[in-house]
Amino acid sequence: MNAAERIRLLAPCGMDCAVCSAYLAQAHGIPKKRGAISHCLGCRARPKQCACLKGRCRRLATGRVDYCFECPDYPCERLGRIDRRHRTTYGMSFLENLAVIRQHGAEAFVRFQQSRFGCPQCGGLRSVHNRKCFVCDPVRSWRS
């Protein structure tokens, strides 16, 4: 995947869709399994903009901001809740991700994510949700 494609997988909220189990399952042809494995093309590839904010942000929906940190209400209450949940459950902070993107740029963030979630066997990416490589490891659900 080239740099532009990889950057396109950075959601406005700070989620890196390239390390999301739903995106990895879709990208690697893991069969859908109701309640266990879902598929997603990535937030920017869908007309809804951001799966985590569920289309509730008017500024994102109308294209007035590209990333949440560009919003005058940043960080909003919804983003704060999502950040706390992901930080506690998966060890990834959307707000920290957005800070890196804002301070160092999307390309630097993508390189950081590769070092953090890169598979040592195949060089692909492991999931933030279950820490598995969808090429090298058996995947039974988005969590395991």
N, C-alpha and C positions, 0 to 999 in steps of 0.2 A: 504494500500500500504506500503510495507516495505521500509527501508531506501535506499537500493540499487536501487529499482525501482524508488523511488522519485529522487535520485541523477541523474539517467539516463535521467530524464526530464529537467535537466539544460542544456540549449543550449550553444554552444561555445561562442555566443555573449553576454551571460548574461541574456537572456530571460529565465524565469522560465516557461516552457511549461505547468506545472501543474496548473498555474493560467491564462492560455490563453483560451479565449472563444472557439476557434476552437478545442483545445484539450478537454476541458470540455464537449463540445457538443458531440464529438465523444465518449468519455469515458462514458457518461451518456445516450447515445442513443437518444439524441434530434434529430429529423428528420432534414436532410439537407433542406435548403430553399435557392434557388438561390438568391444571393445578400444580404441575411440576416443571414444565419447560414451555416458556412462551417465546415468541419471536418479536423482534423490533428492528426496524431499519436504521434506527438512530433518530434523535429528536429533530435535527435539521432536515432530514430527508422526508419527514412527515409534515403535512400541512399544519399540524397542531403545535409546532415549535418546541414544546418542552413537556415530556411525559411527566416529569416530577411536579411541575406547577399546574398540570392538567388544563391548560388553556385558560386559566383564570387571570392572566395578566394582560391587560389591554395594551400596554406598551410593547410587549413581546408580540402579541397577535397582530399589531399594526406595523410592526417593523421599526418602531421608534428607537428601540435599543437592540443591540446585537448580543450583549452579555448583560446580566443583571447588575453588575457593578456600574454600568452606565446610567442607571436609573436614579432619579433624585430621591427615591424612597428606599434605596439600598442600605442595608439588607431589610427586606420586608419581613413581616411576621411569617408568611408561608415559607419563605426561603430559610428562615431561622429554624423552623420546625423540621424541615427536611434535612437540614445540615445536622442538627442534633441527633436525629434518628440514624442517619448514615454514619456519623462519627462514632456513635455508641455501638451500633450493630456491626458495621463493616470496617471501621477504622479509617474512613475517608471523609474529609471535610470539604463540602462544596465551597464554603467561604475561603478556606485555605487554597483550594484550586483556583478560585477566581482571583485571589491575591497574587498568585504566581503568574497567571495569565496577564493581569493588569501591569505588574511590575516588570516582568521579563519577556512577555509576548507568548503567543500560542505555540510557536515552534520550540521554544525552550521548555514549555510545559509538556509538550509531547515527548521530548527527549527525557525529561524527568520521569514521566509515566512509563516509558519503555524500560528505564532502569529499575523502576519500582515493581512493575507487573510483567516484565519480560520473562518468557519461559526459557530456562537455561538449556533445555534440550533442543527446541526447534526455533527459538527466537521470536515466536509469536507472542501474544499477550494472554495473561492469565486473568481470570475474572476477579473483580473486587468482591463479589458476593460469595464465592466459594473457593477462591484461590486456585482454581483448576485451569489448566490449559485445555481448551476444547479440542485440540488436536492430539495431544499426548495422553491425557487422563480420561478415564471413564467418567461420564457425566450422567447422573440419574435425575437430577433436578437442578434448578437454578441455585439452590442452596448447598447441594452436595454432589 
